[in-house]
Each structure stands twice: as structure tokens, then as C-alpha cells.
């Protein structure tokens, strides 16, 4: 698919109502994909650069660049192919399986992959977004403080996602834990649209979500924004979306990698300089991909909950790695190699 045409949606991650997929099973599946990379050409497909991303507001500059055809123009005559995934861990899994060459993902899936498969597989080429995630709770749940989450049912879009790590860290810091770890907070893994449906039925009390979903829940469902994640970080800044490439691809095709990285950086600058046009393009792209992007006014409000930046915010990424290790999600690793040249 050419990037100047409509974006196409790739395979979604397996849905799990009630958290049926275990963390161990999920990470084992991601590991199998990374090991499968030995069966594919590390340089990827000749004449093509494949990129994976999510239909989230935190990925807006890349969505806008793809949908408008500007990234395709910057790479021509090399063709861009894009795939859209449900959550960051699936993007990282596709990178490991050499199904894509570049990806946009949050920091948690990235550092988990490095912890399992070493420092050479992936590299951060540029930042993309800071902020843009919140814990929202149903009005009927009567939750006004962290203590009120005792016995509640919460959701994330994927095990091993950045929001998954953020939620578990918040619970642990509030003296709470998931039922799978001896606590009394039930954790569910669902697509954002399914979380919305389950919250409307009163079956889920809250969710840690990226934008524009968090703002949609507040405006559409009357949910309460219990935690804006920016409030948990120094100066309100943390990496929520990073542009990542396979290390082998960078070594095999440095020219193509450099041109795409520069073009994405231009899109990030463009989103900062001309937010009105960038919002138009990103909203249209998400509407095409999901067919239900929510009201435009909610999307514009959500835009103000994050910052687009080429700074990968390395210190925050390293903090995510430390948090994931302390939660038992992964062993402790050094993340400096992610930001080094391949």
C-alpha cells in the first residue's frame, strides 16, 4: 500500500476479556516473533520501507505524514507501506519478526524487548510525543482517590503496554495490586472501543488510556480523569511515543533510515508550528482507520493533553525500564544502547 493512499489497518492483537492472556504467554509470543527474525532478510523488502503505528493521538505527526503523502514523497522512489496495530507491544513484536522496519511505540514495550533480546535489535531514531495518557474512572464507580480503587475493575489495551506499566506502578505506589499478584484490583485487557462498551455497561470501573480515548471517555461517558499522567513526572514530561527502527535495517539501509527519520522529524515540527492543519490531517486519518474517532471538539481538547517533540526523553525511558523491572515485568537492563547509533 502506498502511503499517499488511504492507510490500511493491520492485524489486531488478540482480545482477552477478563485478562485471559497471561503476561508470561504474551511475552513468550513476542519472544517467538523476535527469534523468527533470523528467518527473514534483515534489510527488509527491497524498494520498500514498512512502518507500524497506532491510531492514537500520540502518533499524530506520523499519521498525518502518511495520510497526506508527505512521507511517501520524502522517501520516493522508495515506497512506504504502513500497518496499524492495536497496541505498542504488537508494533515491537512486528519489528522483531521483521514484518516492519520502523515503528512508533511507547517506551515500555521497547525496554521489555531489549531486556529479553539484547541491545542490538532496536534503536530509537527520534522522539514523537510526551504526555497524552490518563486514568479515567466511571462516574458510577464513585472513585475520587486512589484508595477508592480497592475491589475495582480496571483495564488497559495490552499487557506490556506503556499504560499497563503506568497503571501497575500507580497501584503499587497507592498500596494496591492486581488480583494476579495478591491484590484486589481486577485487570482486564481489551481494545479501547471494547473498554468503552464495557464501561457503559458498568462492567469496568476505569482504564488507563492514551489520547484521544481518555478525553473521549470523560466527554462521552461522563467519566472522571482521576490521574493525568503528566502530573506524575518531573516538569510533566515523559515519553509516550517513540520512533524505533530495527538495528539490522539501520545498518543495511542507512540512507533510507536517515531520510525517513528526517521526514518524521519534519512532521513533528510541523505539528508544533501548524497545529490546526496537523489536527485536521490526524483526525481524518484516525476517522478513516477506526470509523469512529469521536467528536472533533473532543479530539481538539485531547490535543492539548500532550506535546509533540523529537526529544526521545531518554531519562523517562530509563525510568520506565526501572519501573517495569521493579514490577517484575522484566529484568533490569541498561537502556543507553537504544539511543546509540546502530
C-alpha positions in Angstrom: 0.0 0.0 0.0 1.3 3.4 -0.9 1.4 5.9 1.9 -0.3 8.5 -0.3 -3.3 6.3 -0.4 -5.6 5.6 2.5 -3.9 4.0 5.5 -4.7 0.3 6.0 -5.2 -1.4 9.3 -3.1 -4.4 10.1 -3.8 -7.4 12.3 -5.0 -6.6 15.8 -3.7 -8.1 18.9 -5.7 -11.0 20.4 -8.5 -9.7 22.6 -8.8 -11.0 26.1 -11.9 -10.4 28.2 -11.0 -10.6 31.8 -7.3 -10.7 31.2 -7.3 -14.4 29.9 -3.9 -14.0 28.2 -1.2 -14.2 30.9 1.8 -11.8 30.9 4.1 -14.8 30.5 2.1 -16.1 27.5 2.2 -12.6 25.9 5.9 -12.1 26.4 6.6 -15.6 25.1 4.7 -14.8 22.0 6.6 -11.6 21.5 9.9 -13.5 22.0 8.9 -16.1 19.4 8.4 -13.2 16.9 11.8 -11.8 17.7 13.5 -15.1 17.3 11.8 -15.5 14.0 13.7 -12.6 12.7 16.6 -14.9 11.8 14.4 -16.3 9.0 13.9 -13.0 7.2 16.1 -10.6 5.3 17.3 -8.1 7.9 17.4 -5.4 5.2 13.7 -5.8 4.7 12.0 -5.8 1.3 13.9 -4.1 -1.5 12.5 -0.7 -2.5 10.1 -0.6 0.4 10.2 0.8 4.0 7.5 -0.7 6.2 6.3 1.2 9.2 3.9 0.2 12.0 2.0 2.5 14.3 -1.3 3.0 16.3 -4.4 5.1 15.6 -3.7 7.2 18.7 -3.3 10.9 19.0 0.3 10.4 20.4 1.2 9.1 16.9 -0.5 12.1 15.1 2.6 13.5 13.3 3.3 10.2 11.6 -0.3 9.5 10.9 -0.6 13.0 9.2 2.6 12.5 7.3 1.4 9.1 5.9 -2.1 10.1 5.1 -1.1 13.3 3.4 1.6 11.6 1.3 4.4 13.8 2.5 6.4 10.9 3.9 5.9 9.0 0.7 7.2 12.0 -1.2 10.2 12.3 1.1 11.2 8.6 0.5 10.4 8.3 -3.2 11.2 6.3 -5.2 11.3 4.0 -2.2 7.8 3.1 -1.3 6.3 3.3 2.2 3.9 0.6 3.5 2.1 1.1 6.7 0.3 -1.2 9.2 -1.8 -0.1 12.1 -1.8 -2.1 15.3 -3.9 -2.1 18.5 -1.1 -1.5 21.0 2.7 -0.9 21.2 3.7 -4.4 22.1 2.3 -5.6 18.8 4.4 -3.0 17.0 7.5 -4.2 18.8 6.6 -7.8 18.0 6.3 -7.0 14.3 9.7 -5.3 14.4 11.2 -8.3 15.9 9.6 -10.6 13.3 11.0 -8.3 10.5 7.4 -7.7 9.4 8.1 -4.0 9.6 11.3 -1.9 9.6 10.2 1.2 11.6 7.6 1.5 14.3 6.0 4.1 16.6 5.5 2.8 20.2 5.6 3.7 23.8 8.7 3.1 25.9 7.5 0.1 27.9 7.2 -2.4 25.1 10.6 -1.2 23.8 12.5 -1.7 27.0 10.8 -5.1 27.6 12.0 -6.3 24.2 15.5 -5.1 24.9 15.5 -6.9 28.3 14.6 -10.2 26.6 16.6 -10.0 23.3 19.6 -7.8 23.9 20.7 -4.2 23.0 21.3 -4.6 19.3 17.8 -5.4 17.9 16.2 -1.9 18.1 17.2 1.7 18.1 15.3 4.9 18.9 15.7 7.3 15.9 13.6 10.2 17.2 11.0 11.0 19.8 7.4 11.7 18.8 5.2 12.7 21.8 5.2 13.4 25.5 2.2 13.0 27.7 -1.3 12.1 26.5 -2.3 9.3 28.9 -4.7 9.3 31.9 -6.5 7.0 34.3 -10.2 7.7 33.8 -12.9 6.2 36.0 -16.7 5.7 35.5 -18.8 8.3 37.4 -20.9 5.4 38.8 -17.8 3.8 40.3 -17.6 6.6 43.0 -13.8 6.8 42.8 -12.3 10.1 44.0 -8.9 8.9 45.4 -6.6 6.0 44.8 -7.8 4.3 47.9 -11.3 4.0 46.3 -9.8 1.6 43.7 -9.9 -1.2 46.2 -12.0 -4.0 44.7 -12.5 -2.2 41.4 -12.1 -3.5 37.8 -9.7 -1.6 35.6 -8.5 -2.1 32.0 -5.6 -1.5 29.6 -5.4 -2.1 25.9 -2.5 -4.6 26.1 -0.2 -6.4 28.6 3.2 -4.9 28.5 2.0 -1.6 27.1 3.2 1.7 28.5 -0.2 2.3 30.1 -0.1 -1.2 31.6 3.2 -0.4 33.4 2.0 3.0 34.4 -1.2 1.7 35.9 0.5 -1.1 37.8 3.1 1.4 39.1 0.4 3.7 40.3 -1.5 0.9 42.0 1.7 -0.3 43.7 2.5 3.2 44.9 -1.0 3.5 46.3 -0.7 0.3 48.3 -2.8 -1.7 45.8 -2.2 -4.5 43.4 -3.8 -6.7 40.8 -5.6 -9.9 41.8 -3.0 -11.9 39.9 -0.4 -10.6 42.4 -2.5 -11.0 45.6 -4.3 -7.7 45.4 -8.0 -7.0 44.9 -7.9 -4.9 41.7 -9.1 -6.9 38.7 -7.2 -6.1 35.5 -8.7 -6.6 32.0 -7.1 -6.4 28.6 -9.3 -5.0 25.9 -9.3 -2.8 22.8 -10.2 0.8 23.7 -13.5 0.6 21.9 -14.4 -2.6 23.9 -13.3 -0.9 27.2 -15.8 1.9 26.3 -18.6 -0.6 25.7 -17.9 -2.5 29.0 -17.7 0.8 31.0 -21.0 1.8 29.6 -22.5 -1.5 30.8 -21.0 -0.9 34.2 -18.6 -4.0 33.9 -15.4 -1.9 34.1 -14.8 0.9 36.6 -11.9 2.6 34.9 -9.0 2.4 32.4 -5.5 3.9 31.8 -5.8 5.1 28.3 -3.9 7.1 25.7 -5.5 10.1 24.0 -7.9 10.8 22.4 -9.6 7.9 24.2 -9.1 9.3 27.7 -10.8 12.6 26.8 -13.5 10.8 24.8 -14.4 8.8 28.0 -14.6 12.0 30.0 -16.8 13.8 27.5 -18.8 11.0 26.1 -19.3 8.8 29.1 -19.1 11.4 31.9 -16.0 9.6 33.3 -13.6 11.4 35.7 -10.0 11.9 34.9 -8.6 10.6 38.2 -4.9 10.8 37.0 -3.4 12.9 34.3 0.0 11.0 33.9 1.8 14.3 33.3 1.2 15.1 36.9 3.4 12.1 37.9 6.5 13.2 36.0 9.1 16.0 36.6 8.0 19.0 34.6 5.1 17.0 33.3 7.1 15.4 30.5 7.5 11.7 29.7 8.0 9.7 26.5 4.6 8.4 25.3 5.6 7.7 21.7 9.0 7.0 20.2 10.1 6.2 16.6 12.0 3.0 16.6 13.9 1.1 13.9 15.4 -2.4 13.6 19.1 -2.2 14.2 19.8 -4.5 11.3 17.7 -2.3 9.0 19.7 0.8 10.1 22.9 -1.0 9.3 21.8 -2.4 6.0 20.0 0.7 4.7 21.3 3.8 6.5 20.2 6.2 3.7 16.6 5.2 3.7 16.5 5.2 7.5 18.0 8.6 7.7 15.6 10.1 5.2 12.5 8.6 6.9 13.8 9.8 10.3 14.3 13.3 9.0 10.9 13.3 7.3 9.2 12.3 10.6 11.1 15.0 12.5 9.7 17.5 9.9 6.2 16.2 10.6 6.7 16.7 14.4 8.0 20.2 13.8 5.0 20.8 11.5 2.6 19.7 14.2 4.1 22.2 16.6 4.2 25.1 14.0 0.8 24.5 12.4 -1.3 22.5 14.8 -4.6 23.3 13.1 -3.7 21.6 9.8 -2.0 18.7 11.7 -5.1 18.2 13.7 -7.2 18.1 10.6 -5.0 15.5 9.0 -4.6 13.4 12.1 -8.3 13.4 12.9 -9.2 12.4 9.3 -6.6 9.6 9.4 -7.9 8.2 12.7 -11.5 8.5 11.5 -10.6 6.5 8.4 -8.9 3.8 10.4 -11.4 3.5 13.2 -14.6 4.8 11.6 -15.4 6.4 15.0 -12.9 9.0 16.0 -15.4 10.7 18.3 -16.4 14.4 18.1 -13.9 16.7 16.6 -14.2 19.0 19.6 -13.1 16.2 21.9 -10.2 15.5 19.6 -9.1 19.1 19.7 -9.4 19.1 23.5 -7.3 15.9 23.8 -4.6 17.6 21.6 -3.8 19.9 24.5 -3.0 17.0 26.8 0.3 16.2 25.1 3.3 17.7 23.5 4.9 16.6 20.2 8.7 16.5 20.4 11.7 14.9 18.7 13.4 14.6 22.0 13.2 10.9 23.0 13.3 11.9 26.7 15.9 9.2 27.5 15.7 9.7 31.3 12.0 9.0 31.2 12.5 5.9 29.1 15.1 4.7 31.6 12.6 5.3 34.4 10.0 3.1 32.6 12.6 0.4 32.4 13.3 0.7 36.1 9.6 0.7 36.9 8.9 -2.4 34.7 11.8 -4.2 36.5 10.5 -3.3 39.9 7.1 -4.6 39.0 8.6 -7.9 37.9 7.7 -7.4 34.2 11.3 -7.7 33.1 14.8 -7.9 34.4 16.8 -4.7 35.0 18.6 -3.5 31.9 20.7 -0.5 30.8 18.9 1.4 28.0 21.7 3.6 26.7 22.2 1.3 23.7 18.7 2.2 22.4 19.9 5.8 21.8 23.2 5.0 20.2 23.9 4.7 16.5 23.4 1.2 15.1 
